[in-house]
């Protein structure tokens, strides 16, 4: 998602298209640089990316110091890392990059729904699959089936455990998760993506890396 500091001169998507907002990032190849580049190319925003920060904490400090005006990152980086910023209205969330709006951000549009062509939407949906299954857990292919089933059952039980959910909510962590069947479906979607979609994304990513 794209978020900006409360003093930045932008309150909506139209402002991002008419005003230059400086965004902190780590490197040209990182999502916090690639995502604003994609938004600039596909929906006409004018985000300017300043790279070279070591990590999220350094970008946050740069925002507080006024070096940059925002960042492009996951929601949990705010809700878990800077909950006071969210609570006190110090940030504005203006864009999402997932395939659909998060329930907690139902009024914030996705870049995909703002693009003009179906080809661009398909490319963004392909890229956003990485956000749908951010940290999949995998095991070697030769593990016995009964052990696989036991691990899957234990994982799902943990994800539904009231104590786990309470603790996750307390520290601001997102508890959305996918089971093994859905993860396998997402992998198939990646494998079945038409080559022109992959080539279009590769072209844009190469452009971002050349900056």
C-alpha positions as a LaTeX table, in Angstrom:
\begin{tabular}{lrrr}
\hline
Residue & $x$ (\AA) & $y$ (\AA) & $z$ (\AA) \\
\hline
Unk1 & 0.00 & 0.00 & 0.00 \\
Unk2 & 0.97 & 3.64 & $-0.46$ \\
Unk3 & 0.90 & 5.77 & 2.67 \\
Unk4 & 1.96 & 9.37 & 3.16 \\
Unk5 & 2.69 & 11.55 & 6.18 \\
Unk6 & $-0.17$ & 13.73 & 7.39 \\
Unk7 & 1.63 & 16.95 & 6.36 \\
Unk8 & 2.25 & 15.81 & 2.77 \\
Unk9 & 0.25 & 17.79 & 0.17 \\
Unk10 & $-1.88$ & 14.88 & $-0.99$ \\
Unk11 & $-5.18$ & 13.59 & 0.30 \\
Unk12 & $-6.34$ & 11.36 & $-2.56$ \\
Unk13 & $-5.37$ & 9.73 & $-5.86$ \\
Unk14 & $-5.94$ & 12.91 & $-7.85$ \\
Unk15 & $-3.39$ & 14.69 & $-5.68$ \\
Unk16 & $-0.86$ & 11.91 & $-6.32$ \\
Unk17 & $-1.35$ & 12.55 & $-10.05$ \\
Unk18 & $-0.77$ & 16.29 & $-9.86$ \\
Unk19 & 1.77 & 16.69 & $-7.05$ \\
Unk20 & 5.21 & 15.17 & $-6.65$ \\
Unk21 & 5.40 & 13.16 & $-3.44$ \\
Unk22 & 8.82 & 11.85 & $-2.36$ \\
Unk23 & 8.78 & 8.24 & $-1.20$ \\
Unk24 & 11.50 & 6.47 & 0.77 \\
Unk25 & 12.84 & 3.12 & $-0.47$ \\
Unk26 & 15.69 & 0.71 & 0.08 \\
Unk27 & 16.75 & $-0.20$ & $-3.49$ \\
Unk28 & 15.44 & 0.05 & $-7.04$ \\
Unk29 & 14.60 & $-3.66$ & $-7.04$ \\
Unk30 & 12.64 & $-3.56$ & $-3.76$ \\
Unk31 & 8.86 & $-3.42$ & $-3.64$ \\
Unk32 & 8.96 & $-0.04$ & $-1.92$ \\
Unk33 & 10.53 & 1.28 & $-5.14$ \\
Unk34 & 8.83 & $-0.96$ & $-7.71$ \\
Unk35 & 5.27 & $-0.33$ & $-6.50$ \\
Unk36 & 5.29 & 3.46 & $-6.91$ \\
Unk37 & 6.99 & 3.00 & $-10.28$ \\
Unk38 & 4.15 & 0.74 & $-11.40$ \\
Unk39 & 1.55 & 3.22 & $-10.16$ \\
Unk40 & 3.33 & 6.05 & $-11.97$ \\
Unk41 & 3.46 & 4.06 & $-15.23$ \\
Unk42 & $-0.06$ & 2.65 & $-15.12$ \\
Unk43 & $-2.30$ & 5.25 & $-13.49$ \\
Unk44 & $-0.28$ & 8.44 & $-13.86$ \\
Unk45 & 0.80 & 9.18 & $-10.31$ \\
Unk46 & 3.91 & 11.31 & $-9.82$ \\
Unk47 & 5.63 & 9.62 & $-6.91$ \\
Unk48 & 9.37 & 10.26 & $-6.75$ \\
Unk49 & 11.44 & 7.53 & $-5.10$ \\
Unk50 & 14.50 & 8.21 & $-2.96$ \\
Unk51 & 16.46 & 4.98 & $-2.45$ \\
Unk52 & 19.37 & 4.09 & $-0.19$ \\
Unk53 & 17.68 & 3.54 & 3.17 \\
Unk54 & 18.74 & 0.42 & 5.08 \\
Unk55 & 15.24 & $-0.68$ & 6.07 \\
Unk56 & 11.77 & 0.25 & 7.23 \\
Unk57 & 12.86 & 1.88 & 10.49 \\
Unk58 & 15.24 & 4.19 & 8.62 \\
Unk59 & 12.50 & 5.17 & 6.18 \\
Unk60 & 10.12 & 5.87 & 9.06 \\
Unk61 & 12.72 & 8.12 & 10.69 \\
Unk62 & 13.26 & 9.90 & 7.37 \\
Unk63 & 9.51 & 10.56 & 7.19 \\
Unk64 & 9.54 & 12.05 & 10.67 \\
Unk65 & 12.54 & 14.22 & 9.77 \\
Unk66 & 10.87 & 15.44 & 6.59 \\
Unk67 & 13.40 & 13.87 & 4.21 \\
Unk68 & 10.66 & 11.90 & 2.47 \\
Unk69 & 6.87 & 12.09 & 2.62 \\
Unk70 & 5.76 & 8.48 & 2.57 \\
Unk71 & 6.42 & 4.86 & 1.78 \\
Unk72 & 5.01 & 1.85 & $-0.05$ \\
Unk73 & 4.84 & $-1.17$ & 2.23 \\
Unk74 & 2.60 & $-3.73$ & 3.90 \\
Unk75 & $-0.17$ & $-2.67$ & 6.27 \\
Unk76 & 1.34 & $-4.58$ & 9.21 \\
Unk77 & 4.45 & $-2.39$ & 9.03 \\
Unk78 & 2.16 & 0.38 & 10.26 \\
Unk79 & $-0.28$ & $-1.48$ & 12.48 \\
Unk80 & 2.46 & $-3.48$ & 14.25 \\
Unk81 & 5.47 & $-1.20$ & 13.81 \\
Unk82 & 3.89 & 2.25 & 14.18 \\
Unk83 & 0.42 & 1.76 & 15.72 \\
Unk84 & 0.50 & 5.26 & 17.21 \\
Unk85 & 0.80 & 6.75 & 13.73 \\
Unk86 & $-2.40$ & 4.98 & 12.69 \\
Unk87 & $-4.18$ & 5.78 & 15.97 \\
Unk88 & $-3.23$ & 9.46 & 15.89 \\
Unk89 & $-3.95$ & 10.00 & 12.20 \\
Unk90 & $-0.33$ & 10.76 & 11.31 \\
Unk91 & $-0.52$ & 8.81 & 8.06 \\
Unk92 & $-2.93$ & 8.65 & 5.13 \\
Unk93 & $-3.28$ & 5.41 & 3.17 \\
Unk94 & $-4.08$ & 6.25 & $-0.47$ \\
Unk95 & $-3.48$ & 3.10 & $-2.54$ \\
Unk96 & $-3.42$ & $-0.67$ & $-2.30$ \\
Unk97 & $-1.57$ & $-3.11$ & $-4.56$ \\
Unk98 & $-3.31$ & $-6.40$ & $-3.77$ \\
Unk99 & $-5.83$ & $-8.13$ & $-6.02$ \\
Unk100 & $-8.70$ & $-6.89$ & $-3.86$ \\
Unk101 & $-9.27$ & $-4.31$ & $-1.15$ \\
Unk102 & $-8.44$ & $-5.39$ & 2.37 \\
Unk103 & $-11.52$ & $-5.48$ & 4.62 \\
Unk104 & $-9.85$ & $-2.97$ & 6.96 \\
Unk105 & $-9.18$ & $-0.62$ & 4.02 \\
Unk106 & $-12.44$ & $-0.94$ & 2.13 \\
Unk107 & $-12.44$ & 2.74 & 1.11 \\
Unk108 & $-8.89$ & 2.66 & $-0.32$ \\
Unk109 & $-8.73$ & 1.71 & $-4.03$ \\
Unk110 & $-6.34$ & $-0.78$ & $-5.57$ \\
Unk111 & $-4.09$ & 0.23 & $-8.45$ \\
Unk112 & $-5.60$ & $-2.57$ & $-10.55$ \\
Unk113 & $-9.10$ & $-1.12$ & $-10.37$ \\
Unk114 & $-7.79$ & 2.30 & $-11.46$ \\
Unk115 & $-5.94$ & 1.14 & $-14.58$ \\
Unk116 & $-7.39$ & 1.80 & $-18.02$ \\
Unk117 & $-6.77$ & $-1.55$ & $-19.73$ \\
Unk118 & $-7.52$ & $-5.16$ & $-18.96$ \\
Unk119 & $-3.95$ & $-6.06$ & $-20.01$ \\
Unk120 & $-2.55$ & $-3.83$ & $-17.28$ \\
Unk121 & $-5.01$ & $-5.21$ & $-14.73$ \\
Unk122 & $-3.98$ & $-8.76$ & $-15.62$ \\
Unk123 & $-0.32$ & $-7.83$ & $-15.19$ \\
Unk124 & $-0.99$ & $-6.24$ & $-11.78$ \\
Unk125 & $-3.00$ & $-9.27$ & $-10.68$ \\
Unk126 & $-0.03$ & $-11.45$ & $-11.63$ \\
Unk127 & 2.41 & $-9.28$ & $-9.66$ \\
Unk128 & 0.07 & $-9.09$ & $-6.66$ \\
Unk129 & 0.00 & $-12.88$ & $-6.26$ \\
Unk130 & 3.23 & $-12.50$ & $-4.25$ \\
Unk131 & 1.30 & $-10.43$ & $-1.71$ \\
Unk132 & $-1.52$ & $-12.98$ & $-1.51$ \\
Unk133 & 0.90 & $-15.67$ & $-0.33$ \\
Unk134 & 3.68 & $-13.63$ & 1.19 \\
Unk135 & 5.44 & $-16.29$ & 3.28 \\
Unk136 & 4.41 & $-19.81$ & 2.24 \\
Unk137 & 5.70 & $-22.69$ & 4.35 \\
Unk138 & 7.15 & $-25.58$ & 2.32 \\
Unk139 & 8.61 & $-29.01$ & 2.96 \\
Unk140 & 10.58 & $-31.42$ & 0.72 \\
Unk141 & 8.59 & $-33.50$ & $-1.81$ \\
Unk142 & 9.55 & $-36.87$ & $-0.27$ \\
Unk143 & 7.85 & $-36.28$ & 3.11 \\
Unk144 & 5.32 & $-39.06$ & 3.88 \\
Unk145 & 1.69 & $-38.15$ & 3.24 \\
Unk146 & 0.59 & $-38.74$ & 6.85 \\
Unk147 & 3.27 & $-36.34$ & 8.11 \\
Unk148 & 2.20 & $-33.71$ & 5.57 \\
Unk149 & $-1.39$ & $-34.04$ & 6.76 \\
Unk150 & $-0.33$ & $-33.72$ & 10.40 \\
Unk151 & 1.64 & $-30.54$ & 9.66 \\
Unk152 & $-1.24$ & $-29.03$ & 7.68 \\
Unk153 & $-3.70$ & $-29.82$ & 10.45 \\
Unk154 & $-1.43$ & $-28.36$ & 13.13 \\
Unk155 & $-0.85$ & $-25.18$ & 11.13 \\
Unk156 & $-4.55$ & $-24.61$ & 10.51 \\
Unk157 & $-5.33$ & $-25.27$ & 14.18 \\
Unk158 & $-2.76$ & $-22.64$ & 15.18 \\
Unk159 & $-4.23$ & $-20.09$ & 12.76 \\
Unk160 & $-7.66$ & $-20.59$ & 14.36 \\
Unk161 & $-6.48$ & $-20.74$ & 17.97 \\
Unk162 & $-8.18$ & $-18.00$ & 20.06 \\
Unk163 & $-5.02$ & $-17.29$ & 22.09 \\
Unk164 & $-2.98$ & $-16.85$ & 18.91 \\
Unk165 & $-5.61$ & $-14.59$ & 17.35 \\
Unk166 & $-5.87$ & $-12.45$ & 20.49 \\
Unk167 & $-2.10$ & $-11.99$ & 20.65 \\
Unk168 & $-1.89$ & $-11.15$ & 16.93 \\
Unk169 & $-4.62$ & $-8.53$ & 17.30 \\
Unk170 & $-2.92$ & $-7.11$ & 20.38 \\
Unk171 & 0.32 & $-6.41$ & 18.53 \\
Unk172 & $-1.34$ & $-5.36$ & 15.26 \\
Unk173 & $-0.41$ & $-8.34$ & 13.07 \\
Unk174 & $-2.56$ & $-9.41$ & 10.13 \\
Unk175 & $-3.99$ & $-12.90$ & 10.59 \\
Unk176 & $-5.07$ & $-13.58$ & 7.00 \\
Unk177 & $-3.79$ & $-16.98$ & 5.95 \\
Unk178 & $-4.21$ & $-19.51$ & 3.15 \\
Unk179 & $-4.45$ & $-23.27$ & 3.47 \\
Unk180 & $-2.48$ & $-25.72$ & 1.34 \\
Unk181 & $-5.23$ & $-26.07$ & $-1.27$ \\
Unk182 & $-5.39$ & $-22.32$ & $-1.91$ \\
Unk183 & $-1.60$ & $-21.99$ & $-1.98$ \\
Unk184 & $-1.46$ & $-24.70$ & $-4.65$ \\
Unk185 & $-4.11$ & $-22.84$ & $-6.65$ \\
Unk186 & $-2.12$ & $-19.61$ & $-6.44$ \\
Unk187 & 1.01 & $-21.39$ & $-7.69$ \\
Unk188 & $-0.97$ & $-22.74$ & $-10.65$ \\
Unk189 & $-2.12$ & $-19.21$ & $-11.46$ \\
Unk190 & 1.50 & $-18.12$ & $-11.62$ \\
Unk191 & 2.44 & $-21.05$ & $-13.83$ \\
Unk192 & $-0.50$ & $-20.42$ & $-16.18$ \\
Unk193 & 0.11 & $-16.68$ & $-16.63$ \\
Unk194 & 0.32 & $-15.87$ & $-20.37$ \\
Unk195 & 3.82 & $-15.01$ & $-21.58$ \\
Unk196 & 2.87 & $-11.52$ & $-22.87$ \\
Unk197 & 1.80 & $-10.60$ & $-19.32$ \\
Unk198 & 5.13 & $-11.80$ & $-17.93$ \\
Unk199 & 7.03 & $-9.93$ & $-20.65$ \\
Unk200 & 5.17 & $-6.67$ & $-19.96$ \\
Unk201 & 5.98 & $-6.90$ & $-16.26$ \\
Unk202 & 9.61 & $-7.79$ & $-16.98$ \\
Unk203 & 9.88 & $-4.69$ & $-19.16$ \\
Unk204 & 8.58 & $-2.42$ & $-16.41$ \\
Unk205 & 10.77 & $-4.04$ & $-13.75$ \\
Unk206 & 13.82 & $-3.62$ & $-15.96$ \\
Unk207 & 12.96 & 0.03 & $-16.32$ \\
Unk208 & 12.76 & 0.36 & $-12.55$ \\
Unk209 & 16.12 & $-1.37$ & $-12.08$ \\
Unk210 & 17.77 & 0.96 & $-14.59$ \\
Unk211 & 16.91 & 4.10 & $-12.61$ \\
\hline
\end{tabular}
